[in-house]
Every structure is written in structure tokens, then in C-alpha cells.
Amino acid sequence: MCGIAGCYQQHDGFALAEAMSNRIAHRGPDADRIYAFDEGDVRAFLAHRRLSIIDLSSEADQPFSKRGLTICYNGELYNYKELRAELSKAGVGFRTNGDTEVVLEAWRRWGPDALKRFRGMFAFAMLDEDSGSMYLARDPLGIKPLYFLRRQDGVVFASELKALVTAVGSELRTEPGALIASMLYYWLPEQRCAIDGVEKLPPGSWAEFRPDGSSRHEMYWRVTDVATEAAAGPPADLRTIIEESVAAHMVADVPVSTFLSGGLDSSLVTVLAKRMDPSVDSYTITFRAQDQKLEAMPDDAIYARKVAQQFGIDLHEIEIAPDVVELLPRIVDILDEPIGDPAAINTLLMCDTARDAGVKVLLSGMGADELFGGYRKHLACVMGAQYQRLPGVLRNGVIGPAVRRLPVTVNGRGLRYARWAKRFETFANLSEETAFRRSYTMYDGDQLAGLLSPDLEPYVGKLLSEHADIYHDTTLDDHVNRMCLADSRMFLPGLNLAYTDRSSMAASTEVRTPFVDPIVARAAFSIPGSEKIHRRVSKLALKKAAEAWLPKEIIYRPKASFSAPLRAWVRNDLRELVDDTLLRGELVGSGFLQRAAVQKLVDDERAGREDYSKQIWQLLTLETWTRHMRSLGVTITSL
């Protein structure tokens, strides 16, 4: 796992590559190098920061050059030994024992078709010195990031947006539509970037940039196609596939640990990993009692301890009680774009602790909820479709008004079910796609428009249309799997994989996700939605598979969220910051946000009438991000 950056056909390429490499030094503290190629009409600079996981020798340092090809690679190829054996039989000689050289030689032999053979997480640049072309590629599901900017007659690229901003910030400007998207989703979809002109290489794709300034972009893997094919075939054997995926993700020349929340997904990954390597240990989080009370959060640590005790796992507990005022600007900088999910803080603090203990690799259960219908929103949308069968007079005349009158806190204690009921009431009467969008976004269209300058209202309609287009871009005839497919295209890469990569790499650690795997994804979409959500049980097919390894107490326990005590932070720790930084901030002062609308959010939250803590946190992170970008020379645009 590493950080990459580079410049192609840039007259100031070396200076840019050096600046970008220095800015992402946290991604690879074990080695760094810049490779320069300047011959004929081709000028390229590739920078690499290495976190050594496989083949720890200096021979495997990058950029790695061999017979006219130079690769700058971030990731892990879990099937590299099998591919190496196949290439060796064909006469290819190797001088290292790692996966980087396998990627290079596979590309030499098969070209972009090699990408279909790779099982892993990766983003890389490949310079073909004979043709003069620069290639960029990214893994199928978007685990590893790759940002690029078309500049001069070529391209500038990096693992993190902050590297590009550091190098050419004075040339850049914010993109208002993306900032509004961050308010809607509290993260950014893959097709949008907060900086105008900067693009994210889409998951499952590669691009070629040529010396004459032309370029092409191709997809080699589409989850929509895979889902359609899988749904038409027989259901997969989940037990075999998941066990094999965890085994594949254990490949490393350093010790491997896991995250363990005590929920199904992390427990399943942890127990399987422990069966394969008895030295595996785990990390979990706990919360201050007062925060837990206001948040009305279940004590997940109880279940994590039970799993650890039953399976003999060394469990490291980390209390989440940070100085959130001090941490806010750090996490905003780490996340690159305005991502308003406080779960990133949990990941950062766990990875910090693990790294201090010498851990470089951790396994996560991320991705199972998206693929197997495990989120509360999935069950809620199914229940919403059933709720619509009730008479309208009962839904709209009795239940709806009663729910809207419920307070969300009483005497300093959060009312968890009141929050859920109020949330459910906002989308239970809507059509399928609209209900799904509203089940996990921050506002409906009118609410979002009401927060913004009237001049920005057209952006809102475009965002809602984009969501609808993606949701309906499928032939699946299964409600649950349509939601899972939308999540695998939007929520998973846009939020969960994005914050996991940035937060873990900020601590110089690598997080692997055995569920976020092409083979597991295909298996997931072979399971009918009726076997994922049945009656009031979510993720049923995965739970049945897990019975081979886990006690039912863990498998069928209530769903919990991997989050932070946000309500306590917004009410207490961040109170002054909300007043001084948000309500008197640049976004309000410029008119981008309407002061009265933001003030009402704050007032309703503090009075306990509504739960707007997530919205306030997101707006506070957006304001902090905006100020940070301005300090780096980026032009802040309101329109």
C-alpha cells in the first residue's frame, strides 16, 4: 500500500511531482523515489511513497522499471502468486518476490486485458517508454483512489486530492455543484469532485494519455453488468466464497490485525482470519458513558469482548473521547473533500493506535451491508413499500402528524426510536427511487434548496436527476438488489471506501476489505433480495452462511452503526465552534448558505425538536474545508 503521484507532458513536471510526493508522505514512510523520463517528445515524472507489505526488500521499491515499462503502483494484488506462476511458465523472469513486478509483466503480456485477471485493490500509472503513452488504471470497485487533472498537453495525477492542490492550487477553483452534493449526501459521488476540472478515475476503468495530447478511457469491469449476469444464474455458495476471500486478503509479509466491532461482518472476518493465522489480534472502540447516553447508542464493546473471549483473540479497546475541536481541521484535511461522516474519526484513531503498536495491515468487514442488504435504510424502504398499503387517511392524518410531534431528546437522553420513526416518516410515502434517496441523504429537494442562495437552486434538480439516473440504470427486477446495486456504485466508493483509505493511510496503515471483492460481489447479486431481507431480518443470506463459524447471539444481534457520539459533540464540545465558525462563517457570509435557514437547523437541534446533528456536523466540515482550500490558494466560487 502506497501513495503515487506523477506528471505527464508538463514543463514543470519535476517540481510538481516532488511537491505532490512530499504532501502524501504519510501514505508510504518506508521508501520514496521520483523517476524521470525525458526523451524525444515525451516528458514524464513518476513519484512513489512506499508502505512495505509484500516483499520488504529495497529491490521492490518503486517506481519500478523493467525493459521499457515503468510502474508506479498503489495497492495489493492478492492473486499475484498464481499470476506469477502463469507468467513464469511462459518464460518471464522475475527479479523480485512481490506483486508490483507481476502487475508490470502482466501488463506487458496482456495489456489492459490484464486488469480483468487481477484480484486486489489498486490504482497505478504505467509508462510505456516505447510508445510514449501513460496509462492510469483503478480497481473494479473503487477501493483505491486516483485523482487526475488534464493540464497543458498532458495530465497530473495523485492518490489524494491534497497533492494536486498543493502542486497547482493557485490554478484551481471549487465546484459549487459538488459542494451542494456534499450537503445532500454528506459525501461526494464518484462522478463529482469538489475541485473544478479534477476528475476521479472511475472504478473498473483505465485511461491512456498519448504524446500528441489525445487520450482514451475504457471500462473493463462494470458492477451493473456483473449484477445482471449473476442474478440470471444460480445462487452462489457464500460460505466457500467468503472463506476463500478472507484467505486471499491475508497475503502479506507483515502481521495482520482486524477491526472488531462485535457485529456480524467484522466478527465473521476476524474469526475466519484467526482460524487461518492464530497470531491475529483485533481493535475495537468504546465511548464515554455520557456520550453514549445522549446518543442512545448500544454498547457494541460488549459483543466485541464476547467474540474475543470465545475465540481467544487479543482485543485492544480504544475509547473515542478526542478533543474534537482540535481534531476537526485535521480530519477535514485528511479526507480531502467535504465528507461529513464522523465515522472517519473512529477509523483514524484505531489506525493511529494500531500503527503505534507496529501494525501495518488491518482487515475490515466493510462492504457486506452494501452488497447483502444490511443497512437499516434497506429494511426501512422495504417496510415503506408495505406501509403504503395502509389507508392514506391513517398514514397522513394520524400516524404522520403524531410522529412529527415526537421530541428526539428528553432530559438529556436521546430517544432512539423517536429518531428512527421521524426519519422513516420522511420517505415512507414516496416512490421507490425517491424513497431510497431520501432514506440516506440529508435533505429532500426543497429543504436543500431552502438552505442555499436562490441562484444555486438549479444545481439541486440536477443532483436529484443524477441519483435517479444511476438508480434506474439496471435491468434488475428485485427491489432489494436494486438498492444494493445503487449502494455499490455510489455509497460504497463515495463514502465508506473513501474515508477508510484516507483515514488509514493518514496513519500509514493499510485496511483490506474482503467483502469488497469482485468475486464476492458477483456472489452477492446471485442471491435474490427475498433471501437478503426476509420479514424484519436483514442480511439473512449472509447470516445463515455465518452460522458455520459464529454463535447466533452475534449473528442475530440488533444492527448497530459504526459512528461517533455526534449529538454529544454538536450539543457540547462544538457549541462555540458552531456559533463562531459556521453561523458567522464564509459560506453564510458569502450568501452560499442562507443564514436564517442554518440558524433554524441549529435552534431545532439544541431545543431537542429535531435531530439535525449530522447536518450541522456536515456544514461545519464544509465551512472548515472551504477555509482550508482558500488558504492553499484555491479560488472559492459561489456560482
QUIZI-V641054 format. One record per pair of residues at least 24 apart in sequence whose ideal C-beta (glycine too) atoms are under 6 Angstrom apart, sorted by the first residue. I is the first residue (numbers start at 1). J is the second residue. If there is no record, write none. Layout:
i-><I:I>
j-><J:J>
This chain:
i-><1:1:1:2:2:2:2:2:2:3:3:3:3:4:4:4:4:5:5:5:6:6:6:6:6:7:7:8:8:8:8:8:9:9:9:10:10:13:13:14:16:17:17:19:19:20:20:20:21:23:23:23:24:24:24:24:25:26:26:27:29:31:35:35:41:42:42:44:46:48:53:53:54:54:54:55:55:55:56:59:60:60:60:64:66:68:68:69:69:70:71:71:71:72:73:73:73:74:74:74:75:75:75:75:76:77:77:78:78:78:78:79:112:115:116:132:133:133:134:135:136:136:137:138:138:140:140:140:141:141:142:142:142:143:143:145:146:147:147:148:149:149:153:155:160:161:162:165:169:169:169:170:172:173:173:174:174:176:177:180:181:182:184:184:184:185:186:186:186:186:187:187:187:188:188:189:189:190:190:194:203:223:224:226:227:227:228:230:230:230:231:231:233:235:235:236:236:238:239:239:241:241:243:245:245:245:246:246:246:247:249:249:250:252:254:256:257:257:257:258:258:258:259:259:259:260:260:261:262:262:262:262:263:264:265:265:266:267:267:267:268:269:269:269:271:271:273:274:274:281:282:282:283:283:283:284:285:285:285:286:286:287:287:288:291:291:293:294:294:294:295:295:295:296:296:298:300:318:318:318:324:324:325:329:332:332:332:334:334:335:338:338:338:339:340:340:340:342:342:343:343:344:344:345:346:347:347:348:351:351:351:352:354:355:355:355:360:361:362:363:364:364:366:366:367:367:367:368:370:370:370:371:371:372:372:372:372:373:373:373:373:373:373:374:374:377:377:378:379:379:380:380:381:381:381:382:384:384:387:400:407:408:408:409:419:433:433:436:437:442:450:451:451:453:453:455:478:479:480:480:480:481:566:566:567:570:570:581:582:582:582:585:586:587:590:592>
j-><51:53:510:27:28:49:50:51:74:27:28:49:159:48:72:74:159:47:158:163:45:46:72:125:157:45:156:44:134:154:155:209:43:153:154:152:154:43:45:45:167:45:47:166:167:158:163:167:47:162:163:166:49:159:160:163:49:506:508:505:508:61:63:70:211:132:211:127:72:72:252:254:98:99:253:96:97:98:253:96:96:98:100:100:104:129:130:104:108:127:104:124:126:125:100:103:124:123:144:159:120:121:122:144:120:118:120:119:120:248:251:119:206:220:220:211:208:210:209:208:201:207:206:201:203:204:221:518:203:516:203:493:497:497:516:501:201:198:200:199:197:198:213:209:336:336:336:632:632:633:634:633:634:635:637:636:637:637:459:459:463:338:441:448:463:441:340:341:442:618:339:494:495:337:494:490:494:493:494:337:493:488:474:522:485:525:475:522:525:526:476:525:526:526:527:523:526:545:545:548:520:523:272:514:517:520:272:273:514:276:512:514:276:361:360:361:281:359:362:282:362:363:283:362:364:284:304:300:300:303:304:307:560:555:365:368:365:307:550:554:546:363:365:514:311:549:363:311:313:314:313:315:316:350:354:317:318:320:346:317:319:320:565:321:565:568:413:414:567:568:414:565:567:414:416:560:560:349:350:353:569:573:577:624:621:624:625:502:506:502:621:622:625:499:617:618:621:564:566:562:563:499:503:564:564:500:503:503:504:507:509:507:509:507:508:509:509:510:511:512:511:513:496:513:513:515:516:515:487:488:492:484:524:524:532:539:542:480:484:532:533:538:539:538:539:439:440:483:533:538:424:439:435:436:439:533:428:435:428:425:608:608:611:608:611:468:471:483:467:615:597:593:597:591:592:639:529:529:529:532:533:529:613:617:613:613:616:623:619:620:623:623:626:623:638:638>
